[in-house]
């Protein structure tokens, strides 16, 4: 039996084991899949263990999507562009990193019938997922991305990568309100609202939001966040974080096993059975 896992800290909230096991059983494949909580000082030893053992690969979640890169034998062009890895495939003793955030995000937009071309998108948060999302929005010919983050340096650095498409905003109620009023989609790419963590202290910026806007919360644990609940009260179209997780996992499944999936059919089965 070949082994797979997801590593992170914390990692107990991850849906990867449950969904990957379902897909392996659905496709009749003999793989195990576990969640492993890894401390930062254990990362290098874990990669060595995975390469030397029976691992076909592993997924990477917070906070190691960037930190794992120097420990790998190579990364895909997509992962280089995003500066982050969430899937590592092991072949012939080599560990190669990929980023499925961009593909998962693009698939989720198609699933919810949102075409970013020419649109204005407000992204709150510039972590690894936020950077991947901005990269995909630019690739999809978005009209304008407005990015806001508590770390001014990181947000400005990301905006400088795409000066014609991305604009930096200072984190605060009034800048957010002005941006929300003109956005076609608002994306929470922070961990605010995550189970056992901090939540938004002020959702006042929603009072001015474009009534036709989508609101996409990348947090998937809990499945129904405070942000999504408040947006539904306002009659806004919402997209839950699981919408990005499911296609990420399906892409990872195909990367690990080399077995193709009918993604639409598999997605329907996951939603129906899990």
ABEGO torsion letter per residue (X at the ends): XBBBBBBEOBAAABAAAAAAAAAAAAAGBBBBBBBBBBBAAAAAAAAAAAAABABAEBBBBOAAAAAAAAABAEBBAAAAAAGBBABBBBBGGBBBBBBAAAAAAAAAAAAAGBBABGBBBBBBEABAAAAAAAAAAAAAGBABBBBBBABAAAAAAAAAABAAABBBBBBEAAAAAAAAAABABBBBABABGBBGBBBBABAAAAAABBAABBBBBABAOBABBAAAAAAAAAGBBBBBAAAAAAAAAAAAAAAAAGBBBBAAAAAAAAAAAX
